Amino acid sequence: MAGWRAQFEDALRVLARVSMAMDEAGHRPPILVGGAAVEVYTQGQIATGDFDLICGRQDLLEGVLARFGFERPSGPGKSTRGWIHPQLGMGFEVVSDTLLGGLADRAMVRVLELGEDGAVAIIAPEDIIADRMGQYASGSAPEMLGQARALYALCDGLDMAYMERRISEETVGRYGLQDLADEA
């Protein structure tokens, strides 16, 4: 895939197989959010080191991850919230059971088809842009404005009305579409 690191693409393919296993078991597959979603939409221009997931059934997802060779690090100085696949060297973590606290429209979720490996559900670019703007507006992550602007510049076919509403929700009305084009 254009622009992606081999390690990242391998991790996406494993996630697609995990998602297929969840679907085959009759459960909703996880949705990719956070930095990995940004990496997908920026075609590797902004890289990540982990995969954040939304899944309503974390217990079931973690069982599937274990079947696919993921391990939960343990011991002194080890994080216990996420899972690591020894060959991939990337962390996978369930960060919530709802998509952006229920504010995001699940119908906007995009699906990345990865051939025989299956598909990965990914947060809509409009929602990840709004999320980045919300983090920027909070003052805790000034670099998120750059990520939001990069996503805005690289993503085609954005639903501008939906994104304007979502940015307003995430920033409590402080920011909007015009801030994605304005220079800081």
FENKA-V750888 format. One record per backbone hydrogen bond with DSSP energy under -0.5 kcal/mol. CO is the residue of the C=O (numbers start at 1). NH is the residue of the N-H. If there is no record, write none. Layout:
[[CO | NH] [CO | NH]]
//
This chain:
[[1 | 4] [5 | 9] [6 | 10] [7 | 11] [8 | 12] [9 | 13] [10 | 14] [11 | 15] [12 | 16] [13 | 17] [14 | 18] [15 | 19] [16 | 20] [16 | 119] [17 | 21] [18 | 22] [19 | 23] [20 | 24] [21 | 25] [22 | 27] [23 | 26] [30 | 121] [31 | 54] [32 | 123] [33 | 36] [33 | 37] [33 | 52] [34 | 37] [34 | 38] [35 | 39] [36 | 40] [37 | 41] [38 | 42] [39 | 44] [40 | 43] [42 | 45] [45 | 47] [49 | 91] [50 | 52] [51 | 93] [52 | 33] [53 | 95] [53 | 96] [54 | 31] [57 | 61] [58 | 62] [59 | 63] [60 | 64] [61 | 65] [62 | 66] [63 | 67] [64 | 68] [65 | 70] [66 | 69] [69 | 86] [71 | 73] [71 | 84] [75 | 78] [83 | 92] [84 | 71] [84 | 86] [85 | 88] [85 | 89] [90 | 85] [91 | 51] [92 | 83] [93 | 53] [93 | 95] [96 | 55] [98 | 100] [98 | 101] [99 | 102] [99 | 104] [100 | 103] [104 | 106] [105 | 108] [106 | 109] [110 | 122] [111 | 113] [112 | 120] [114 | 117] [115 | 118] [118 | 114] [120 | 112] [121 | 32] [122 | 110] [124 | 128] [125 | 129] [126 | 130] [127 | 131] [128 | 132] [129 | 133] [130 | 134] [131 | 135] [132 | 136] [133 | 137] [134 | 138] [135 | 140] [135 | 141] [136 | 139] [141 | 144] [142 | 145] [143 | 147] [144 | 148] [145 | 149] [146 | 150] [147 | 151] [148 | 152] [149 | 153] [150 | 154] [151 | 155] [158 | 160] [159 | 163] [160 | 164] [161 | 165] [162 | 166] [163 | 167] [164 | 168] [165 | 169] [166 | 170] [167 | 171] [168 | 173] [169 | 172] [171 | 174] [176 | 179] [177 | 180] [177 | 181] [178 | 181] [178 | 182]]
//
